Amino acid sequence: MAPFKQAPLPYDFAALEPSIDKMTMEIHYTKHHATYVKNLNDAVKGTDLEKKTLEEIIKNIGKAPVAIRNNGGGHWNHTFFWEVLGPKKTAAPTGAVADAINGQFGSMDKFKEEFGKAATTRFGSGWAWLVAQNGKLAIGSTPNQDNPLMDVSDFKGTPILGLDVWEHAYYLKYQNKRPDYIKAFWEVVNWDKVAENLKKA
């Protein structure tokens, strides 16, 4: 039996409209994410990694073959991404998240600007992240399907919020206009989940 499974999407494919269109969500979840899971299962088959959790594999990814790094990262990143998105329109965080963001970046607008910069300037494919790092918040990005939990990552920390900036995440609706997609992303952030991630971190 394949050790890794794709969790059900926590909402309908059309739930994030108009920010993220139904067709993009459907292709992204059923084709891209599903393929990472299938390829990861194929790659770990018959190895001792079959018995490890995805987190254990990710944290020691430097020792793993590139297929496990790419597909393990793809599976972890997308699972995380679906959870920090949601149809409930809460324009801005409150409580501990708001306090942490304002304390670290000065204001929500300043934070969005910094995060947007990390997402826009990531050359090619990759991810932008807000992470907890030694009790502070930090913004950065990773290439391809790497993430800040990986031992090989230049940017480390515990992910609190992440944004997929691979073209497949936005091209159908936004074409080459990545900044428009980043702006729309703020309309569908699940701040409750972000607060939960911060608490755990």
Salt bridges, closest charged atoms under 4 A:
ASP42 OD2 - LYS38 NZ 2.72
GLU83 OE1 - LYS193 NZ 3.47
GLU113 OE2 - LYS110 NZ 3.34
ASP146 OD2 - ARG69 NH2 2.65
ASP164 OD2 - HIS28 NE2 2.94
ASP164 OD2 - HIS78 NE2 3.18
ASP164 OD2 - HIS168 NE2 3.70
ASP192 OD2 - LYS88 NZ 2.60
GLU196 OE2 - LYS193 NZ 3.03
